[in-house]
Structures are given as C-alpha cells and as structure tokens.
Amino acid sequence: MLKRGSRVAAFATGPIRGANTRKIILVCVVGRDGIIEGVLSDFVSGGGDDATKVIARMVNRSRLKEQISILATNGIALAGLNLIDPEKVETKTGKRLIMITRKRPNQKMMDKAIRTVYGTEEARERLRIIHDKRLSIRKIEDFFVGGLSDPTDIGSGMIGRAVDTLRIAHLIARGISTGESKGRI
C-alpha cells in the first residue's frame, strides 16, 4: 500500500488529427495530493512503437524521478495503437506502472484493430505485448486498473489520486493540441 503523499506521474497524449499525424504530444503531470509538482512533455509517434521508450526517457531525465512512486496511463495504448510495454517501462524506470480505463478493455476489438492496421509480423509483435504480459485487471471503484501485478494492493485512495492526475495530464495535452481542453479520461 502506497502512503499518503506518494507522487504519481500520469501520462496522456493529445488527440490524433487525421491519418497523416506523425508526432503527438505526450504530457506527464507529476502530482501529490492534488498538487501539481511538475509537468513534462515530449512527443510520440501516432500509431508508432516508441511509447515505452519515450515514457522511460521522460521519467529517467526528470529531476522528480526519485520522488515518483507510481506511473499511470489511460490504458495500454497512446496516440492510437502506440502500445506501452509495461514490463520494459518498469524495468527501465524502476517505477510501477498502472493503466487506468473507465471501461473494461475489449481484447477482441484491440486485437482486430492491430491486425487491421499493421502487417502480420508487426501485428504479432504488438499483440505479444498485450497477451504475453498476463496483465492483472481489477475493477476499483469506477475504474478498471491494470498492471503487471495485482493493482488492488495500491489502495483505492492512491488510485483516485492517479485518476485525478491523469485527468489533469489529459486536459493539458488536449489544450495544447487543440487550443482548448475538454473531455474526461
């Protein structure tokens, strides 16, 4: 169980606009108990394969790294189907990653989308990230939370703080990308 005051680094991308979008902004908000302590930004490829590398780089270069207890994303994919490899993120950063969604992930729809968009070999590699990791997904309050280990040991208070920080990251990313923020995670 993570203690009160633990810092969350939440990652969100701006929207993808059109098929030709190459670089999508990735915003990371570092927060603690409703206080924003830092904002980081970088870019990921729309539909690319660099989300894992960029997240790890952002965390490792941050002056706040030692203070961060947990990393949070809105699902396993950023910027379209740019999949995050949770195991690599955790290994490269030394931080635990949780993936939060409002709806239970639909494995069949994700598999179909990946197979439709990518060639056979690339689709196989992307599906490996999802299927081989044996991600644990639990419903905690109004959200589904996934990770490499059982997310219920984090505590619902920490999940709530992660959701709040993720929402702020989402609002910032969308506001920068479109000129005005809206929506929810």
MARPA-234118 format. One record per residue (C-alpha): residue number from 1; residue in three letters; x negated, y negated, z. Coordinates in steps of 0.1 Angstrom, whole numbers, plus 5000, padded with zeros to 4 digits. Layout:
% residues N
<atom><n>NUM</n><res>Ala</res><east>X</east><north>Y</north><up>Z</up></atom>
...
% end
This chain:
% residues 185
<atom><n>1</n><res>Met</res><east>5000</east><north>5000</north><up>5000</up></atom>
<atom><n>2</n><res>Leu</res><east>4986</east><north>4967</north><up>4990</up></atom>
<atom><n>3</n><res>Lys</res><east>4986</east><north>4940</north><up>5017</up></atom>
<atom><n>4</n><res>Arg</res><east>5003</east><north>4907</north><up>5015</up></atom>
<atom><n>5</n><res>Gly</res><east>4982</east><north>4880</north><up>4998</up></atom>
<atom><n>6</n><res>Ser</res><east>4968</east><north>4905</north><up>4973</up></atom>
<atom><n>7</n><res>Arg</res><east>4963</east><north>4889</north><up>4939</up></atom>
<atom><n>8</n><res>Val</res><east>4979</east><north>4900</north><up>4907</up></atom>
<atom><n>9</n><res>Ala</res><east>4966</east><north>4894</north><up>4872</up></atom>
<atom><n>10</n><res>Ala</res><east>4996</east><north>4896</north><up>4849</up></atom>
<atom><n>11</n><res>Phe</res><east>4991</east><north>4897</north><up>4811</up></atom>
<atom><n>12</n><res>Ala</res><east>5016</east><north>4886</north><up>4784</up></atom>
<atom><n>13</n><res>Thr</res><east>5014</east><north>4878</north><up>4747</up></atom>
<atom><n>14</n><res>Gly</res><east>5032</east><north>4852</north><up>4727</up></atom>
<atom><n>15</n><res>Pro</res><east>5057</east><north>4863</north><up>4701</up></atom>
<atom><n>16</n><res>Ile</res><east>5047</east><north>4877</north><up>4667</up></atom>
<atom><n>17</n><res>Arg</res><east>5059</east><north>4855</north><up>4640</up></atom>
<atom><n>18</n><res>Gly</res><east>5061</east><north>4871</north><up>4606</up></atom>
<atom><n>19</n><res>Ala</res><east>5042</east><north>4900</north><up>4591</up></atom>
<atom><n>20</n><res>Asn</res><east>5010</east><north>4881</north><up>4585</up></atom>
<atom><n>21</n><res>Thr</res><east>5003</east><north>4871</north><up>4621</up></atom>
<atom><n>22</n><res>Arg</res><east>4968</east><north>4882</north><up>4629</up></atom>
<atom><n>23</n><res>Lys</res><east>4959</east><north>4867</north><up>4662</up></atom>
<atom><n>24</n><res>Ile</res><east>4984</east><north>4864</north><up>4691</up></atom>
<atom><n>25</n><res>Ile</res><east>4977</east><north>4845</north><up>4723</up></atom>
<atom><n>26</n><res>Leu</res><east>4972</east><north>4867</north><up>4754</up></atom>
<atom><n>27</n><res>Val</res><east>4977</east><north>4848</north><up>4786</up></atom>
<atom><n>28</n><res>Cys</res><east>4967</east><north>4861</north><up>4820</up></atom>
<atom><n>29</n><res>Val</res><east>4981</east><north>4845</north><up>4852</up></atom>
<atom><n>30</n><res>Val</res><east>4964</east><north>4853</north><up>4885</up></atom>
<atom><n>31</n><res>Gly</res><east>4988</east><north>4847</north><up>4913</up></atom>
<atom><n>32</n><res>Arg</res><east>4992</east><north>4853</north><up>4950</up></atom>
<atom><n>33</n><res>Asp</res><east>5024</east><north>4850</north><up>4970</up></atom>
<atom><n>34</n><res>Gly</res><east>5040</east><north>4827</north><up>4944</up></atom>
<atom><n>35</n><res>Ile</res><east>5009</east><north>4805</north><up>4940</up></atom>
<atom><n>36</n><res>Ile</res><east>4991</east><north>4804</north><up>4906</up></atom>
<atom><n>37</n><res>Glu</res><east>4954</east><north>4805</north><up>4912</up></atom>
<atom><n>38</n><res>Gly</res><east>4942</east><north>4808</north><up>4877</up></atom>
<atom><n>39</n><res>Val</res><east>4952</east><north>4811</north><up>4841</up></atom>
<atom><n>40</n><res>Leu</res><east>4930</east><north>4829</north><up>4815</up></atom>
<atom><n>41</n><res>Ser</res><east>4936</east><north>4831</north><up>4777</up></atom>
<atom><n>42</n><res>Asp</res><east>4923</east><north>4850</north><up>4747</up></atom>
<atom><n>43</n><res>Phe</res><east>4937</east><north>4864</north><up>4715</up></atom>
<atom><n>44</n><res>Val</res><east>4947</east><north>4900</north><up>4705</up></atom>
<atom><n>45</n><res>Ser</res><east>4954</east><north>4913</north><up>4670</up></atom>
<atom><n>46</n><res>Gly</res><east>4991</east><north>4916</north><up>4661</up></atom>
<atom><n>47</n><res>Gly</res><east>4996</east><north>4953</north><up>4658</up></atom>
<atom><n>48</n><res>Gly</res><east>4959</east><north>4959</north><up>4662</up></atom>
<atom><n>49</n><res>Asp</res><east>4939</east><north>4981</north><up>4686</up></atom>
<atom><n>50</n><res>Asp</res><east>4920</east><north>4956</north><up>4707</up></atom>
<atom><n>51</n><res>Ala</res><east>4943</east><north>4950</north><up>4737</up></atom>
<atom><n>52</n><res>Thr</res><east>4923</east><north>4973</north><up>4760</up></atom>
<atom><n>53</n><res>Lys</res><east>4890</east><north>4956</north><up>4751</up></atom>
<atom><n>54</n><res>Val</res><east>4904</east><north>4921</north><up>4755</up></atom>
<atom><n>55</n><res>Ile</res><east>4921</east><north>4927</north><up>4788</up></atom>
<atom><n>56</n><res>Ala</res><east>4889</east><north>4942</north><up>4802</up></atom>
<atom><n>57</n><res>Arg</res><east>4868</east><north>4914</north><up>4789</up></atom>
<atom><n>58</n><res>Met</res><east>4891</east><north>4887</north><up>4804</up></atom>
<atom><n>59</n><res>Val</res><east>4891</east><north>4904</north><up>4838</up></atom>
<atom><n>60</n><res>Asn</res><east>4854</east><north>4910</north><up>4839</up></atom>
<atom><n>61</n><res>Arg</res><east>4844</east><north>4875</north><up>4828</up></atom>
<atom><n>62</n><res>Ser</res><east>4868</east><north>4858</north><up>4853</up></atom>
<atom><n>63</n><res>Arg</res><east>4855</east><north>4841</north><up>4884</up></atom>
<atom><n>64</n><res>Leu</res><east>4886</east><north>4855</north><up>4901</up></atom>
<atom><n>65</n><res>Lys</res><east>4877</east><north>4892</north><up>4894</up></atom>
<atom><n>66</n><res>Glu</res><east>4867</east><north>4902</north><up>4929</up></atom>
<atom><n>67</n><res>Gln</res><east>4899</east><north>4887</north><up>4943</up></atom>
<atom><n>68</n><res>Ile</res><east>4923</east><north>4906</north><up>4919</up></atom>
<atom><n>69</n><res>Ser</res><east>4939</east><north>4937</north><up>4934</up></atom>
<atom><n>70</n><res>Ile</res><east>4961</east><north>4948</north><up>4905</up></atom>
<atom><n>71</n><res>Leu</res><east>4967</east><north>4942</north><up>4868</up></atom>
<atom><n>72</n><res>Ala</res><east>5002</east><north>4941</north><up>4854</up></atom>
<atom><n>73</n><res>Thr</res><east>5016</east><north>4941</north><up>4818</up></atom>
<atom><n>74</n><res>Asn</res><east>5050</east><north>4942</north><up>4803</up></atom>
<atom><n>75</n><res>Gly</res><east>5049</east><north>4978</north><up>4790</up></atom>
<atom><n>76</n><res>Ile</res><east>5020</east><north>4997</north><up>4773</up></atom>
<atom><n>77</n><res>Ala</res><east>5020</east><north>4976</north><up>4741</up></atom>
<atom><n>78</n><res>Leu</res><east>5011</east><north>4940</north><up>4735</up></atom>
<atom><n>79</n><res>Ala</res><east>5015</east><north>4920</north><up>4703</up></atom>
<atom><n>80</n><res>Gly</res><east>5036</east><north>4946</north><up>4685</up></atom>
<atom><n>81</n><res>Leu</res><east>5021</east><north>4980</north><up>4687</up></atom>
<atom><n>82</n><res>Asn</res><east>4986</east><north>4970</north><up>4701</up></atom>
<atom><n>83</n><res>Leu</res><east>4985</east><north>4998</north><up>4727</up></atom>
<atom><n>84</n><res>Ile</res><east>4968</east><north>4994</north><up>4760</up></atom>
<atom><n>85</n><res>Asp</res><east>4948</east><north>5024</north><up>4772</up></atom>
<atom><n>86</n><res>Pro</res><east>4954</east><north>5023</north><up>4810</up></atom>
<atom><n>87</n><res>Glu</res><east>4925</east><north>5047</north><up>4818</up></atom>
<atom><n>88</n><res>Lys</res><east>4900</east><north>5026</north><up>4799</up></atom>
<atom><n>89</n><res>Val</res><east>4912</east><north>4993</north><up>4814</up></atom>
<atom><n>90</n><res>Glu</res><east>4910</east><north>5008</north><up>4849</up></atom>
<atom><n>91</n><res>Thr</res><east>4875</east><north>5022</north><up>4842</up></atom>
<atom><n>92</n><res>Lys</res><east>4861</east><north>4991</north><up>4826</up></atom>
<atom><n>93</n><res>Thr</res><east>4875</east><north>4967</north><up>4853</up></atom>
<atom><n>94</n><res>Gly</res><east>4877</east><north>4987</north><up>4884</up></atom>
<atom><n>95</n><res>Lys</res><east>4913</east><north>4975</north><up>4889</up></atom>
<atom><n>96</n><res>Arg</res><east>4945</east><north>4994</north><up>4889</up></atom>
<atom><n>97</n><res>Leu</res><east>4969</east><north>4987</north><up>4860</up></atom>
<atom><n>98</n><res>Ile</res><east>5007</east><north>4989</north><up>4863</up></atom>
<atom><n>99</n><res>Met</res><east>5031</east><north>4985</north><up>4834</up></atom>
<atom><n>100</n><res>Ile</res><east>5065</east><north>4970</north><up>4841</up></atom>
<atom><n>101</n><res>Thr</res><east>5096</east><north>4970</north><up>4820</up></atom>
<atom><n>102</n><res>Arg</res><east>5133</east><north>4963</north><up>4825</up></atom>
<atom><n>103</n><res>Lys</res><east>5144</east><north>4993</north><up>4806</up></atom>
<atom><n>104</n><res>Arg</res><east>5131</east><north>5029</north><up>4807</up></atom>
<atom><n>105</n><res>Pro</res><east>5106</east><north>5033</north><up>4779</up></atom>
<atom><n>106</n><res>Asn</res><east>5121</east><north>5052</north><up>4750</up></atom>
<atom><n>107</n><res>Gln</res><east>5094</east><north>5076</north><up>4740</up></atom>
<atom><n>108</n><res>Lys</res><east>5111</east><north>5088</north><up>4708</up></atom>
<atom><n>109</n><res>Met</res><east>5115</east><north>5052</north><up>4695</up></atom>
<atom><n>110</n><res>Met</res><east>5079</east><north>5043</north><up>4703</up></atom>
<atom><n>111</n><res>Asp</res><east>5067</east><north>5075</north><up>4685</up></atom>
<atom><n>112</n><res>Lys</res><east>5088</east><north>5067</north><up>4655</up></atom>
<atom><n>113</n><res>Ala</res><east>5076</east><north>5031</north><up>4653</up></atom>
<atom><n>114</n><res>Ile</res><east>5040</east><north>5041</north><up>4655</up></atom>
<atom><n>115</n><res>Arg</res><east>5044</east><north>5068</north><up>4628</up></atom>
<atom><n>116</n><res>Thr</res><east>5062</east><north>5044</north><up>4605</up></atom>
<atom><n>117</n><res>Val</res><east>5037</east><north>5016</north><up>4608</up></atom>
<atom><n>118</n><res>Tyr</res><east>5004</east><north>5034</north><up>4608</up></atom>
<atom><n>119</n><res>Gly</res><east>4987</east><north>5061</north><up>4587</up></atom>
<atom><n>120</n><res>Thr</res><east>4986</east><north>5097</north><up>4600</up></atom>
<atom><n>121</n><res>Glu</res><east>4952</east><north>5096</north><up>4617</up></atom>
<atom><n>122</n><res>Glu</res><east>4956</east><north>5061</north><up>4633</up></atom>
<atom><n>123</n><res>Ala</res><east>4991</east><north>5071</north><up>4645</up></atom>
<atom><n>124</n><res>Arg</res><east>4977</east><north>5103</north><up>4660</up></atom>
<atom><n>125</n><res>Glu</res><east>4951</east><north>5082</north><up>4680</up></atom>
<atom><n>126</n><res>Arg</res><east>4977</east><north>5057</north><up>4692</up></atom>
<atom><n>127</n><res>Leu</res><east>5001</east><north>5085</north><up>4702</up></atom>
<atom><n>128</n><res>Arg</res><east>4973</east><north>5101</north><up>4722</up></atom>
<atom><n>129</n><res>Ile</res><east>4971</east><north>5070</north><up>4744</up></atom>
<atom><n>130</n><res>Ile</res><east>5007</east><north>5074</north><up>4753</up></atom>
<atom><n>131</n><res>His</res><east>5010</east><north>5112</north><up>4755</up></atom>
<atom><n>132</n><res>Asp</res><east>4977</east><north>5123</north><up>4769</up></atom>
<atom><n>133</n><res>Lys</res><east>4976</east><north>5100</north><up>4799</up></atom>
<atom><n>134</n><res>Arg</res><east>5006</east><north>5115</north><up>4817</up></atom>
<atom><n>135</n><res>Leu</res><east>5018</east><north>5082</north><up>4829</up></atom>
<atom><n>136</n><res>Ser</res><east>5039</east><north>5082</north><up>4860</up></atom>
<atom><n>137</n><res>Ile</res><east>5070</east><north>5061</north><up>4856</up></atom>
<atom><n>138</n><res>Arg</res><east>5093</east><north>5053</north><up>4885</up></atom>
<atom><n>139</n><res>Lys</res><east>5123</east><north>5030</north><up>4889</up></atom>
<atom><n>140</n><res>Ile</res><east>5115</east><north>5005</north><up>4916</up></atom>
<atom><n>141</n><res>Glu</res><east>5144</east><north>4980</north><up>4924</up></atom>
<atom><n>142</n><res>Asp</res><east>5155</east><north>4967</north><up>4889</up></atom>
<atom><n>143</n><res>Phe</res><east>5124</east><north>4977</north><up>4870</up></atom>
<atom><n>144</n><res>Phe</res><east>5106</east><north>5007</north><up>4856</up></atom>
<atom><n>145</n><res>Val</res><east>5070</east><north>5007</north><up>4867</up></atom>
<atom><n>146</n><res>Gly</res><east>5044</east><north>5030</north><up>4851</up></atom>
<atom><n>147</n><res>Gly</res><east>5007</east><north>5037</north><up>4857</up></atom>
<atom><n>148</n><res>Leu</res><east>4981</east><north>5065</north><up>4859</up></atom>
<atom><n>149</n><res>Ser</res><east>4991</east><north>5072</north><up>4895</up></atom>
<atom><n>150</n><res>Asp</res><east>5024</east><north>5070</north><up>4913</up></atom>
<atom><n>151</n><res>Pro</res><east>5034</east><north>5033</north><up>4914</up></atom>
<atom><n>152</n><res>Thr</res><east>5056</east><north>5037</north><up>4945</up></atom>
<atom><n>153</n><res>Asp</res><east>5025</east><north>5035</north><up>4968</up></atom>
<atom><n>154</n><res>Ile</res><east>5020</east><north>4999</north><up>4958</up></atom>
<atom><n>155</n><res>Gly</res><east>5052</east><north>4988</north><up>4976</up></atom>
<atom><n>156</n><res>Ser</res><east>5083</east><north>4970</north><up>4963</up></atom>
<atom><n>157</n><res>Gly</res><east>5071</east><north>4936</north><up>4976</up></atom>
<atom><n>158</n><res>Met</res><east>5040</east><north>4938</north><up>4955</up></atom>
<atom><n>159</n><res>Ile</res><east>5060</east><north>4950</north><up>4925</up></atom>
<atom><n>160</n><res>Gly</res><east>5082</east><north>4919</north><up>4930</up></atom>
<atom><n>161</n><res>Arg</res><east>5052</east><north>4896</north><up>4931</up></atom>
<atom><n>162</n><res>Ala</res><east>5038</east><north>4913</north><up>4900</up></atom>
<atom><n>163</n><res>Val</res><east>5071</east><north>4908</north><up>4882</up></atom>
<atom><n>164</n><res>Asp</res><east>5071</east><north>4871</north><up>4892</up></atom>
<atom><n>165</n><res>Thr</res><east>5035</east><north>4866</north><up>4880</up></atom>
<atom><n>166</n><res>Leu</res><east>5043</east><north>4885</north><up>4848</up></atom>
<atom><n>167</n><res>Arg</res><east>5073</east><north>4862</north><up>4841</up></atom>
<atom><n>168</n><res>Ile</res><east>5051</east><north>4831</north><up>4845</up></atom>
<atom><n>169</n><res>Ala</res><east>5025</east><north>4846</north><up>4821</up></atom>
<atom><n>170</n><res>His</res><east>5053</east><north>4853</north><up>4796</up></atom>
<atom><n>171</n><res>Leu</res><east>5066</east><north>4817</north><up>4799</up></atom>
<atom><n>172</n><res>Ile</res><east>5032</east><north>4802</north><up>4794</up></atom>
<atom><n>173</n><res>Ala</res><east>5024</east><north>4824</north><up>4764</up></atom>
<atom><n>174</n><res>Arg</res><east>5057</east><north>4817</north><up>4747</up></atom>
<atom><n>175</n><res>Gly</res><east>5055</east><north>4780</north><up>4755</up></atom>
<atom><n>176</n><res>Ile</res><east>5020</east><north>4777</north><up>4739</up></atom>
<atom><n>177</n><res>Ser</res><east>5030</east><north>4798</north><up>4709</up></atom>
<atom><n>178</n><res>Thr</res><east>5064</east><north>4782</north><up>4701</up></atom>
<atom><n>179</n><res>Gly</res><east>5063</east><north>4749</north><up>4718</up></atom>
<atom><n>180</n><res>Glu</res><east>5089</east><north>4758</north><up>4743</up></atom>
<atom><n>181</n><res>Ser</res><east>5093</east><north>4787</north><up>4768</up></atom>
<atom><n>182</n><res>Lys</res><east>5124</east><north>4808</north><up>4771</up></atom>
<atom><n>183</n><res>Gly</res><east>5135</east><north>4843</north><up>4779</up></atom>
<atom><n>184</n><res>Arg</res><east>5125</east><north>4868</north><up>4805</up></atom>
<atom><n>185</n><res>Ile</res><east>5104</east><north>4898</north><up>4807</up></atom>
% end
